[in-house]
Every structure is written in structure tokens, then in C-alpha cells.
Amino acid sequence: MPFSYSVEFRRSACERLLRGEPIKAMAIELGVCEATLFRWKKQLLIDRGRRPGVKSYEVDDLARAQRTIKELEAELELVKAASALFNGEQVARPKGSTRLRRR
């Protein structure tokens, strides 16, 4: 699981990045990977409209929509399977025998 930083810590680091502080020095000082600081800066620029991309507050809505789509697709597959079964298009077969084996 990735390490999680507080919102305040991240916000203050991003503000310092926008003021032009060098990323390498900040990474050492804060104990954060340089790649993480680059990613935070990129996302901040997107959130402020200075760069194209998906804003961080839109990700929740997008993730919820994708989950809903996945659930609806799974439900549709079940309905299709049940429809085929009831129309006689598909033969239902048991997974295994319910009898106990004698040795």
C-alpha cells in the first residue's frame, strides 16, 4: 500500500514547488521521492487549469461511474445467462455429484 501524506503537507509542498524551489532539495528535506513531488506539481497545475487533464476532485466521480458500469455489465451478463437458460438455449449442468463416495 502506498504511503499517504496529509493534505496540509502536500499542499504546502506544492505551494513551495510553484514558487520555484528546486525539487531535488525539497525531496531531501521533506523525505519525499522526487517523482512524487513531480506528480503533485503536475496535478496542482491541472487542478488550477494551467494544464490539461482530469482534475483531482473529478476522479471520485469518474471512479464511481466506472464501478457502476462494471456492476451493470456483470448484471447484464447474468440476465443474458438466465434468459438463455429459461429459453432452453443452454443446458444447465450440475457442478458435481452430491453423493458421497464409498471406499
N, C-alpha and C positions, 0 to 999 in steps of 0.2 A: 504494500500500500504506500502511495507517495506521501511524503512529508507535507503537512499542512501548516501554512503560516497565517498569522492573524491578519484580519482585514486592515487594521491600522498599520501594521508593519509593512505590508505590501504597498499600501497607499503612500506611506512616507518614502519608501524606496523608489517608487515610480516618480514621485514629485522630484526627488533628487536626480533621477535619470533625465527627466525633461529639462532640468536646469543645466544639464550638460556635464555632470560628474562622470568621470571615467568608469566604465563598467568593471574593468579588471580590479581597480582599487576598491570599489564598493563590494564586489564579490568576496574579497579577502576580509574586509572589515565586517560585513554582515554575516559571513559564513554561509553564503548562498551561491549556488553554482552560476557561472556566467550565463549559461544557456537559459536558466530560469529567469534571470534579470532581463535578457533579450526578449523572452516570451512575454514577460509582464509589460515591458515597454511597448511592444508591438500591440498587445491587447488594449493598453491605455490609449494609444493613438487611434485604434479602431473605435473605441468607446466614445472618444471625443470627436469623431467624424473627420479626422485628419488622414485617415487611411481606409480603403475599402475592406469590408469583411463583416462577419457576424458579431454583433455586439454581445458582451458577456451576459447582459440581462435577457437577451433573446434566446440564449442557449437552453434555458429551462423550458420555455415554450416549445422549442424545437424538439427537445428530448421527449417531452410529454406527448407531442404529436406522433413521433416515431414509435413510442411504446404503444400508443393507441392503434396505430396502423398495424403493428405486429400482432396485437391481440385480435384485431378484426380479421386479419388474414388467416390466423390459426382457427378462429371461429368459422370462417367461410369454408376452410378445408374440412372441418368436422361436419358441417351441414352438407357439403357435397358427398362425403363418405356415407353419411346416414341416408341421404336421398338415393344413392346408388344401391345401398343395402335394401331399402324398402321397395325399390322398383324392381328388384330381382336381378339387377345387373351384376351384382357381386355376391359371391357365396361367402357366408360367414363361417370361418373355421375356428374351432377352439384352439387355444394355445397349447394345451396338453391334456393329458388324461387326469381325471380326478381320482382314479382308483389307485390304491396302494399296491405296490409290487410285492409279491410273495417270493421269498427266497428259499 
